[in-house]
Amino acid sequence: MRHEGGNLIYALSNGKLVSVEDVPAGLKCDCFCPACGEQLVAKKGQKMTHHFAHKAGTNCAFGYQTSLHLLAKDILANARRMVIPELYLRPDKPWLRDHLISPAREILIDEVDVEQNHGSIIPDTQRSPRLAALRSCIKRLYWSGVHFIGIIPMGVGKNSSGSRSSFS
């Protein structure tokens, strides 16, 4: 089944995220939807891209998004280094030049905590449509001494008219 955004190509098997390419076809994959928990079928035919579909034919709206979310967390949890892009201050006056605030650099990561509770905040599960709430969470993490990297997905998702949009 096609999910909003794309085919479901990652699923859960024995509590671990797996690719459709790494499991047997059909129900032998023993996979489940990361969003709704329903059993999945690994579709590995010759005509379409390999993907998972809900056994019951359920229209699960969040399987694709949740699988990508889990994949991103897995990649970040296992990464030992990350490249931080350069950061510029871009004035809103066209006659002023951009100012380099921080050059691109590689950082080493010695420890990653995925979804650890920090008081009333559990990073990676907080998403607020209100910028003020997001800023409040960031300030609380900063002042509590928690080191974190914020990743804002851009161009992911669709607005109510069905066209692609970015998060604000």
N, C-alpha and C positions, 0 to 999 in steps of 0.2 A: 504494500500500500504506500502511496506517495504521501509524505507528510509535508506540512507547510515548511518550505525551505529546501526540501530534498528527500532522497531515499534514506531510510534508516539502515546504516551500514555498520553501526556499533550496537552491541547489546550486552546484557549481563549474563554470565554463566558462572555458577558457583561463586557469586559475589564479585567477580572480576569482569572488567570491561574487555570484550573481545571483538575482533573484526569479523565480518561475514566471510572474509577470505580464509580465516584460520579455523573454521568449524566445518563439520560435515553438513551436507545439504539436508533439507527437510527438518522434521522434528528431532532427528538424531543430534542436532546442534545443542539441544538442552539449554536454550537461551530464553531470556525474558526481557520484556520492555523495561528500560530504565526509568520510565515515567509512571506507567500504570501497573507494572508488574505482571502483565498477562504473558502467556506463553507465545513464543515467536516461532516462525518457520523460516529457515534459511533458504531463500530462493536463489539458486545458482544455475540458471538456464543459459542457453546460448544466445537469446535475442536481446535481453535487457541486462543492464548492469546488475551485478549480484547485490542483493539487499535482503533485509528481514521484512517479514509481514506478520501481522497479528494472526494467530491461528483462527480466532473467532471472527476475523474480518472487522474488528473494532476500528473506529475512526479516532485514534489517539492523537490529539493535537500537539502533545508535548514530547513525544518519544525522540524525534530528531533533535530538537533543541537540548533536551536533557542529556542525550548521548554525547553531543559535542561539548557540553558543559563538563561532563565527567572526563572526557578525553583531554580537555584543556587542563583540568586539575591534575590528571595523571602525568601529563607532560611537564607541568610546572613542578610537581612533587619530585620528579625524577631528574630534572635538569640540574646540572652542577655549575652552570654558568649561564649568563644572560647578557645580551647586548642591549644597552639602554641607548636609544637614539639621541642625537643632538637636540637641544632645546633652545628655541629662539623666542625672543620677545618681539612680537610683530605689532608695532604701533598702528593705530587706526588712522594716522596721518600719512598720506601717500608720499610726502616729501621727506619723511624720516626713514632711515634705513633699519632693517632688521638687526637685532642685537643678539649675538650668541651668548646665551646664559651658561650653558653647559655643553661641552663637546661630547660626541658619542664615546661610549666607553663600555668595556666588558666588566661585569661584576661576577665574582665567585659566590656561589651559594653553598653554605655548609649545612644548613638545616632548613627544612620546610615543614611547617605545621599546616595541615589541611583541615579547615573547618574547626579550629580550636576555639573554645568559648573564652571570650575576654569580657567578662561581666555581662552587660546586656547586648554585646555585639558578638556575632559569630561571622568573621570575615568570609567572604565568598558566598554567603547566602543572602546578604543584604542587597536589595535592588530597590531603589525608591524612584518613583517618577518625579519626585520633588527634589530639586537641587539642594535646597536648604537642609533637608534630612540627610542627604548624602554628605554634605559638608560637615554636619554635626557628627556623623559616624567617624569621618576621617579625623576630626579634631580630637574626639575621645580616644581613638587608637593612638594618635600622636602623643597626646599628653599622658597616656598610660605607659608609654615607653615601648609599645609594640612596633617592631619594624615590619613594614609591609610594602608590597608593590601593588598599585591599583592598575587594573587593566580595564579599559573601557572599550567594548566592542563597537565598532563603527560600521554602519551599513548592514547590520544584521537585523532581521525581522521585517515586518511589514506593517504599514499603518492601516487604518480601517478601510481605506479605498483599495487596498491590495497592492499598492506600489511599495517599493523598497524605501526604507527610511533609516535614519541613524538615531541612536539614543541621544537625548539631550542631557 
